[in-house]
Amino acid sequence: MDHKYISVNEYLKDRYGEKVYKLSIDAGMTCPNRDGTIGTGGCIFCSKGGSGDFTFGDDKRYSCSADDIVRQLEKAKSLIVKKSGCRKYIAYFQAFSNTYASTEYLRKVFYAAIEQPEVVILSIATRCDCISDEVLMLLKELNEIKPVWVEMGLQSVHAATLSYIKCGYTYEQYAKSVYRLNEAGIDVIAHLILGIPGETESMMLDSVDRTCSLPIQGIKLQLLHVLKGTELADIYKKEPFHIMSMEEYCSLVVKCIEHIPSDIIVHRMTGDGPRRLLIEPKWSTDKKRVLNTLKHMLKEEIPQI
């Protein structure tokens, strides 16, 4: 493939001189699409863990102390240290919407993470409708200490798709938040889901193009997972929809990469849902095979992250 892209591993090694690992954190947040503010069921694909099924937190909302955050980091770090000599980490607030709380609470948990000497980046997963003026000021403050990434799920640029997945926001809302974060000097990583029912290949490539036209610094491509306990699982059980094969998915990712400008960092090309919850696609559990297939199709090394 002639098109040159930058992987997140390549970017981090160039910037920090070594491999940098993510440490996932659950800070006890919730989501406006779950607590009744916008909705109660969440997005149709979202599991009970709110994308934080691999974190080490508990289900106590807004009850994490600074010590709790440090303990989660240490626990996650201990698993990585066993198989690597890593010395630098990204503190990743992953579960649910991690700017959906009082700024007092956010300040406490974010500072607990960013002040750890081995943490070099603070990465915060949230929604585009959870970036208030107060939150933006806090993010700017933190970004002056260490780099802050804001990871926001868009999933698709198409209104019909966003309505179908019941995300509760529009592309226009998303774009507005991206511009506000960009003006504040905060890096944005956009998330897109490939394989949502009703979307054609051209629609998914259009999502890549329109997302990359925004002032984002990174992008994640995520295959659609059908997980137990989600509304999507109920839909699939009643009316099974097409699940891409591994070859279909990898071929689509290659096309997506060709549409991503070379100055936007590619943070993910696949994903693996928790085995205990995964209904489809079952092939996604063999992440090494998926990455090797992508490597073959791209004709270059794919970092195994």
C-alpha positions as CSV (number, residue, x, y, z in Angstrom):
1,M,0.0,0.0,0.0
2,D,1.5,3.3,-1.1
3,H,-0.4,5.5,1.5
4,K,1.7,6.1,4.6
5,Y,-0.1,6.2,7.9
6,I,1.3,6.7,11.5
7,S,0.4,4.1,14.1
8,V,0.0,5.2,17.7
9,N,2.9,2.8,18.7
10,E,5.1,4.5,16.1
11,Y,4.2,7.9,17.3
12,L,4.8,7.1,21.0
13,K,8.1,5.4,20.4
14,D,9.3,8.4,18.4
15,R,8.1,10.9,21.0
16,Y,9.1,9.0,24.2
17,G,11.9,6.7,22.9
18,E,10.2,3.5,24.0
19,K,6.9,1.6,24.0
20,V,4.2,3.2,26.1
21,Y,1.3,1.1,27.5
22,K,-2.2,2.1,28.4
23,L,-3.5,1.5,31.9
24,S,-7.3,1.4,31.9
25,I,-9.2,3.1,34.8
26,D,-12.8,3.0,36.0
27,A,-13.5,6.3,37.9
28,G,-17.1,5.4,38.7
29,M,-18.7,7.6,36.1
30,T,-22.0,7.1,34.4
31,C,-23.5,8.5,31.2
32,P,-26.3,11.0,30.3
33,N,-27.6,8.3,28.0
34,R,-28.1,6.0,31.0
35,D,-29.1,8.1,33.9
36,G,-32.2,9.6,32.3
37,T,-30.7,12.9,31.2
38,I,-30.9,11.8,27.6
39,G,-31.9,8.2,27.8
40,T,-31.8,5.2,30.1
41,G,-30.7,2.3,27.9
42,G,-27.5,3.7,26.6
43,C,-26.2,3.1,23.0
44,I,-27.6,-0.2,21.7
45,F,-24.1,-1.8,21.5
46,C,-22.9,-0.6,24.9
47,S,-22.4,-3.3,27.6
48,K,-23.1,-2.9,31.3
49,G,-19.4,-2.0,31.8
50,G,-19.8,1.0,29.4
51,S,-16.7,0.1,27.3
52,G,-14.7,-0.5,30.5
53,D,-15.0,-4.2,30.7
54,F,-11.3,-4.6,31.1
55,T,-10.8,-2.0,33.8
56,F,-10.3,-2.7,37.5
57,G,-12.9,-0.4,39.1
58,D,-16.2,-1.3,40.8
59,D,-19.8,-0.2,40.3
60,K,-19.8,2.5,43.0
61,R,-20.7,5.7,41.2
62,Y,-18.6,8.8,41.9
63,S,-16.9,7.2,44.9
64,C,-13.3,6.9,43.8
65,S,-10.7,8.5,46.0
66,A,-7.3,9.5,44.7
67,D,-5.9,6.4,46.4
68,D,-8.4,4.2,44.5
69,I,-7.2,5.6,41.2
70,V,-3.6,5.0,42.2
71,R,-4.4,1.4,43.2
72,Q,-6.1,0.8,39.8
73,L,-3.0,2.1,38.0
74,E,-0.7,-0.1,40.1
75,K,-2.8,-3.2,39.6
76,A,-2.9,-2.7,35.8
77,K,0.8,-1.8,35.7
78,S,1.7,-5.0,37.6
79,L,0.2,-7.2,34.9
80,I,2.1,-5.4,32.2
81,V,5.4,-5.3,34.0
82,K,5.3,-9.1,34.2
83,K,5.7,-9.4,30.4
84,S,7.5,-6.2,29.5
85,G,10.1,-3.7,30.8
86,C,7.7,-0.8,30.2
87,R,8.5,2.4,32.2
88,K,6.0,4.9,30.7
89,Y,2.2,4.7,30.7
90,I,-1.0,6.4,29.5
91,A,-3.6,6.7,32.2
92,Y,-6.8,5.8,30.3
93,F,-10.1,6.8,31.9
94,Q,-12.2,4.3,29.9
95,A,-15.5,3.3,31.4
96,F,-18.6,5.4,30.5
97,S,-18.4,9.2,30.1
98,N,-15.4,10.5,32.0
99,T,-16.2,14.2,32.0
100,Y,-19.7,13.6,33.2
101,A,-19.3,14.6,36.8
102,S,-18.6,17.7,38.9
103,T,-15.3,19.5,38.1
104,E,-14.4,19.0,41.8
105,Y,-14.6,15.2,41.4
106,L,-12.9,15.2,38.0
107,R,-10.1,17.3,39.3
108,K,-9.5,14.8,42.1
109,V,-9.4,11.7,39.9
110,F,-7.5,13.2,37.0
111,Y,-4.8,14.8,39.2
112,A,-4.4,11.4,41.0
113,A,-3.4,9.9,37.7
114,I,-1.5,12.6,36.0
115,E,0.7,13.2,39.0
116,Q,2.1,9.7,38.8
117,P,5.7,10.0,37.6
118,E,5.4,7.1,35.1
119,V,2.2,8.4,33.5
120,V,3.2,10.5,30.5
121,I,-0.3,11.0,28.9
122,L,-3.8,11.4,30.4
123,S,-6.4,9.9,28.0
124,I,-10.1,10.6,28.7
125,A,-12.9,8.8,27.0
126,T,-16.1,10.8,27.0
127,R,-19.1,12.0,24.9
128,C,-19.3,15.2,22.8
129,D,-22.2,16.5,25.0
130,C,-20.2,16.2,28.2
131,I,-17.7,19.0,27.5
132,S,-18.8,22.0,29.5
133,D,-16.9,25.3,29.8
134,E,-15.8,24.2,33.3
135,V,-14.6,20.9,32.0
136,L,-12.8,22.5,29.1
137,M,-10.9,24.8,31.5
138,L,-9.9,21.8,33.7
139,L,-8.6,20.0,30.6
140,K,-6.6,23.0,29.5
141,E,-5.1,23.2,33.0
142,L,-4.1,19.5,33.0
143,N,-2.8,19.7,29.4
144,E,-0.2,22.3,30.7
145,I,1.2,19.5,33.0
146,K,1.2,16.6,30.6
147,P,-0.5,15.9,27.3
148,V,-4.2,15.2,27.5
149,W,-6.1,13.2,24.9
150,V,-9.9,13.3,24.7
151,E,-11.3,10.2,23.1
152,M,-14.9,10.7,21.8
153,G,-17.1,8.1,20.2
154,L,-18.7,9.4,17.0
155,Q,-19.4,5.9,15.5
156,S,-20.9,7.3,12.3
157,V,-21.6,10.6,10.6
158,H,-24.9,9.5,9.3
159,A,-28.0,10.8,11.1
160,A,-30.1,7.6,10.4
161,T,-27.3,5.5,11.9
162,L,-26.9,7.7,15.0
163,S,-30.6,7.4,15.5
164,Y,-30.6,3.6,15.1
165,I,-27.8,3.2,17.7
166,K,-29.6,5.6,20.1
167,C,-26.4,7.5,20.9
168,G,-28.4,10.7,21.7
169,Y,-26.1,13.2,19.9
170,T,-25.7,14.5,16.3
171,Y,-22.7,14.8,14.0
172,E,-23.1,18.6,14.3
173,Q,-22.9,18.4,18.1
174,Y,-19.8,16.2,17.8
175,A,-18.1,18.6,15.3
176,K,-18.8,21.5,17.6
177,S,-17.1,19.8,20.6
178,V,-14.1,18.8,18.4
179,Y,-13.6,22.5,17.4
180,R,-13.9,23.7,21.0
181,L,-11.3,21.1,22.1
182,N,-9.0,22.0,19.2
183,E,-9.2,25.7,20.1
184,A,-8.2,24.8,23.7
185,G,-5.2,22.9,22.4
186,I,-6.5,19.4,23.4
187,D,-5.9,16.5,21.1
188,V,-9.0,14.6,20.0
189,I,-9.2,10.9,19.1
190,A,-12.3,10.1,17.2
191,H,-13.9,6.6,17.4
192,L,-15.8,5.0,14.5
193,I,-17.6,1.7,14.4
194,L,-17.5,-0.4,11.2
195,G,-20.3,-2.8,10.5
196,I,-23.3,-1.2,12.0
197,P,-26.5,-2.7,10.4
198,G,-27.7,-0.7,7.5
199,E,-24.4,0.9,6.6
200,T,-22.8,0.3,3.3
201,E,-19.1,0.4,2.6
202,S,-19.4,3.8,0.9
203,M,-21.2,5.1,4.0
204,M,-18.5,3.9,6.3
205,L,-15.8,5.4,4.1
206,D,-17.8,8.7,4.1
207,S,-17.7,8.6,7.9
208,V,-13.9,8.3,7.7
209,D,-13.7,11.2,5.3
210,R,-16.0,13.6,7.2
211,T,-14.5,12.7,10.5
212,C,-11.0,13.3,9.2
213,S,-12.1,16.7,7.8
214,L,-12.5,17.8,11.5
215,P,-9.4,19.0,13.4
216,I,-8.7,15.7,15.1
217,Q,-5.3,14.3,15.9
218,G,-6.2,10.6,16.1
219,I,-8.7,8.0,15.0
220,K,-9.8,4.6,16.2
221,L,-11.5,2.1,13.9
222,Q,-13.6,-0.5,15.8
223,L,-15.5,-3.4,14.5
224,L,-19.0,-3.8,15.7
225,H,-19.3,-6.3,18.6
226,V,-22.6,-7.9,19.5
227,L,-22.4,-8.3,23.3
228,K,-24.6,-10.2,25.7
229,G,-27.0,-8.0,27.7
230,T,-27.2,-5.2,25.1
231,E,-30.1,-4.1,23.0
232,L,-28.0,-4.9,19.9
233,A,-27.9,-8.5,21.1
234,D,-31.7,-8.6,21.3
235,I,-32.0,-7.2,17.8
236,Y,-29.5,-9.7,16.5
237,K,-31.4,-12.6,18.1
238,K,-34.7,-11.6,16.6
239,E,-33.5,-10.5,13.2
240,P,-29.9,-11.6,12.5
241,F,-28.0,-9.0,10.5
242,H,-24.8,-9.5,8.5
243,I,-21.6,-9.9,10.5
244,M,-18.5,-9.2,8.5
245,S,-16.0,-12.0,8.1
246,M,-12.4,-11.3,9.1
247,E,-11.4,-11.0,5.5
248,E,-14.2,-8.5,4.8
249,Y,-13.4,-6.5,7.8
250,C,-9.6,-6.3,7.2
251,S,-10.2,-5.4,3.5
252,L,-12.5,-2.6,4.7
253,V,-9.9,-1.3,7.2
254,V,-7.3,-1.1,4.4
255,K,-9.6,1.1,2.4
256,C,-10.3,3.2,5.5
257,I,-6.6,3.7,6.0
258,E,-6.2,4.9,2.5
259,H,-8.8,7.7,3.3
260,I,-7.0,8.8,6.5
261,P,-4.6,11.7,6.1
262,S,-1.0,10.9,7.0
263,D,-1.0,13.5,9.8
264,I,-3.8,11.8,11.8
265,I,-2.5,9.0,14.1
266,V,-4.2,5.6,13.8
267,H,-4.8,4.4,17.3
268,R,-6.8,1.3,16.5
269,M,-7.7,-0.9,13.6
270,T,-9.6,-3.6,15.4
271,G,-10.8,-4.5,18.9
272,D,-11.6,-7.5,21.1
273,G,-14.7,-7.6,23.2
274,P,-14.7,-9.6,26.5
275,R,-15.0,-13.3,25.7
276,R,-17.7,-13.9,28.3
277,L,-19.9,-11.4,26.6
278,L,-19.1,-11.7,22.9
279,I,-21.8,-13.2,20.7
280,E,-20.3,-12.0,17.3
281,P,-18.0,-11.8,15.5
282,K,-16.3,-14.8,17.2
283,W,-13.3,-14.5,15.0
284,S,-12.4,-11.2,16.7
285,T,-11.2,-13.2,19.8
286,D,-8.1,-14.3,17.8
287,K,-6.6,-10.8,17.8
288,K,-3.2,-12.1,16.7
289,R,-4.7,-13.7,13.6
290,V,-6.6,-10.5,12.8
291,L,-3.5,-8.3,13.1
292,N,-1.4,-10.7,11.0
293,T,-4.1,-10.6,8.3
294,L,-4.0,-6.8,8.4
295,K,-0.2,-7.0,8.2
296,H,-0.4,-9.1,5.1
297,M,-3.0,-6.8,3.5
298,L,-1.1,-3.7,4.3
299,K,2.2,-5.3,3.5
300,E,3.8,-3.7,6.5
301,E,4.2,-4.4,10.2
302,I,1.1,-3.8,12.3
303,P,1.9,-3.1,16.0
304,Q,0.2,-5.7,18.2
305,I,-1.7,-3.5,20.6
